[in-house]
Each structure stands twice: as structure tokens, then as C-alpha cells.
Amino acid sequence: MKSVKIAKLLLIVAVTVLATIAFAAEGGAASFVPLGKAIVIGLGLLATGLAQMAIGVAAVGAVAEDRRNFGTSLIFFLIPETLAIFGLAFSFMIT
């Protein structure tokens, strides 16, 4: 079971890296700036998705037990979204 999860994670990472290389190749082979921007944004979004996956499951369970936990679990669910925002901000800083 654990090896299946690791295989899925490696597949997701491989697809993300290959997709970023494919999109960065449109900018020209002389510059690696588009590749760097694509990797920064892609890995930020990948980390956000992985974090929100685990937090979302716990949040649904907490809200199912007690509806007063909705606000707190919503805040905790939205905190990892800053990883995507930081990835986007850092991509603008790459020149």
C-alpha cells in the first residue's frame, strides 16, 4: 500500500516536471528563465495540493463531528494556499 502511494507521488512529480519542461521549451532553448519559472510555480502548486489533501480530510471529519469547527478548519485548509502565492511571487522575481 505504501509503495503504491510512493509510485503515485513519483508519477505526479514526473508529469509535473515534464510538463514544465514542455511549456518552457516554447520560450526558446537559449534561456532557462521560463523553465525556472515553471518549476517554481509547479512545485508550489504541487505542495499546496498535497498539503490541502491531508488537511481537507481532517477538516471534513472535524466538521462532521461538530459544526462549530467549520471556521477553524476553513482557516487551516486555506493556509497552504500561501505556497502557491509564494511560488507565483517568486516566479516574478526570476529574471
Phi, psi and omega in degrees: 000319181290324179292330177293319179295320179294320179296319178295318180296317178295324177295318179297316179296318180296316179296319179297314181294316180294323178293320178294323178294320180295317179288328179287334181292340179291334182282348181118150184277348184283338185239136176261007180297313178298325178295316178297318179296318181294321179293318180298312181292316182297315180290326175297318179289324177296316178295322177298315180296318179294320180291317181290336177297311182288320182291323181297320178297315180293323180294318178296319178295321180292320180289327178294327179283319182210122183293342179290346179278001186297312182298314180295316181291330176293319178297313180295330179288328183272345181301316180295346179297340177295335176298319178292321179294318177296320177300318178293318179296318180290332178292330177287336181279343178282124180240000000 
